Amino acid sequence: MSLLAPRSSLVPRSTTAAPSASRQAPPGQRALRVLTANLALTFMILWGQCDWRWGGLLFLWLNLLLYSLSPRRRSVFFSGFLVSFFLLLLSQATLERVFHYSSSRAEPAALPTTVTILLVGLAASAAGYFLAGLPGMPRYVAAARSSSQRGRAAVIRARSWAAQALHDRAHVRSASLAVIVLSFPISTFWLVSTIARTGISGYLSLYTTDYIDQNSGILNLLGEYSSDFAFIAYLIYLATMPSRNEMILPTSLLAVIKSLYLMVGVRREFTVFAIIVVCYVVLRNRIDPGKGWFTRRTALTASLSAAALMLLFTAMESLRGNGSSSSIVEFLYNQGVSVRVIDNVVVFGDRLPEQFYLAYFAHYGLVGRLLGLPSLQGNSFERAEIGGSLSHSLSRIALGDHAYLTGVSTGTSYLAEGYVQYGMAGVLGLALVVGAVLRYVDGLASTSYISNSLRMLMLPSLIWLPRGPAADFIGVLVAPTTIMALATIVGVVWISRGMETLRSRRQIGYRPRRRLLRQRGRTA
């Protein structure tokens, strides 16, 4: 690419945003939609005779979601987090309190202390998100003013930097795609063989020490790592801001891998993948309007896919023995089981082993090896006592030894871990940090693929925080699979650059300096 390329090829014109702006609803119409949504929620709360604290929590969640979905906002991944927050923490108690859904559980979900934890956690996450955006405003305004006052030399340097960045980004994109394609057959074979051994109904055996000991060979390890490699490479691929057509192949390959995880009985992999893809498409549509990222056909396809997935997940619940395949409402009810993790923490918190639960990532992988901690896998008494995992420690106490050893788990939640460690102060501080990190992740842009890669690597753990460890978005950055996948991508980029350099030198007739000096010495 020439450094003096036309300005339109490097800097998007302001007219590109016109089509998107023309489709935006006027302020009065948007206000009417917000008012209608709040009135509908008010009617449901009054009709269901819901208590005012849970009603206030629902109002807070609804208005945060409406704000984040505003066309003028770029808080797309924050919207994904809010959707996950409702499905995993609020859906069960909402069905009970608003719609009077009756389940087989003896006690209703969400104790009074749990409701307070949810209110503080949601409000603090939103506060951290908004506060993290305040320091960036002056810098943004200053950058906008300085860009309008650039001289010709500054413009040329900016174009040169942009051309080099595009060139490097293309190398990284190609390397990431190569890793995805090479990892696909290995991970697919491993998942298919796992399905053949366990099936959906026997997925709990995956978490027992017996299964892990019997399947700890090199082939099983290679298959598991290949699956992680493919997903990490896919996140890096998205960080390079590919075009819509360039996303089709890697997204299709990852969809196959994540669908096989569903057949194993693991929902997390596909759920997080689907939320990330949808949020990414919406965000790219706002960054690059008019590029066909989000059309009516896309919206129709997404709606039909969501309905099909709902039916598939409901059938999975039946196969796993957690519900009926004929009740989608029961499926939604079962997804909100994470609220009972907080209930269990409130009830059994004084019986938990004394551990630092906010640094679970330090007990495994590279960090655990450096700290000299034992490598613990599966559900075992030792892991429940010294493994640093709230999920394992709480599961043994709340479910009993027998159920825990057979692979059953209560799971965990970032709010539960904050409450166990420091009480309400821990919930407040942790939620503020999570909100600030979500703000950083929502800063995905076309400027730097390096910072974009950091954002995308943290995103899956952030989306799953309502049902995942609090510091998992930090642990993923130092996980062995992440480091090895990134090293592989860097190695492929280095090789491709070297080959490109050799080709360019041959085209211009370049010869090394030492060879020329030897020839001159012979002639002399």
Buried (B, 14 or more C-beta within 10 A) or exposed (E): BEEEEEEEEBEBEEEEBEEBEEEEEEEEEBEEEBEEBBEEBEEBBEEBEBBEBBBBBBBBBBBBBBBBBBBEEBBBBBBBBBBBBBBBBBBBBBBBBBBEBEBEEEEBBBBEBBBBBBBBBBBBBBBBBBEBBEEEEEEEEEEEEEEEEEEEEEBEEBBBEBBEBBEBBBBBBBBBBBBBBBBBEBBBBBBBBBBEBBBBEBBBBBBBBEBBEEBEEEEBEBBBBBBBBBBBBBBBBBBBBBEBEBBEBBBEBBBBBBBBBBBBBBBBBBBBBBBBBBBBBBBBBBBBBEEEBBEEEBEEEBEEEEEEBEEEBBBBBBBBEEBEBEBBBBBBBBBBBBBBBBBBBBBBBEEBBEBEBBBBBBBBBBBBEEEEBEEBBBBBEEBBEBBBBBBBBBBBBBBEEEBBBEBBBBBBBBBBBBBBBBEBEBBBBBBBBBBBBBBBBBBBEBEEBEBBBBBBBBBBBBBBBBBBBBBBBBBBBBBBBBBBBBEBBEEBBEEBBEEEEEEEEEEEEEEEEEEEEEEEEEEE
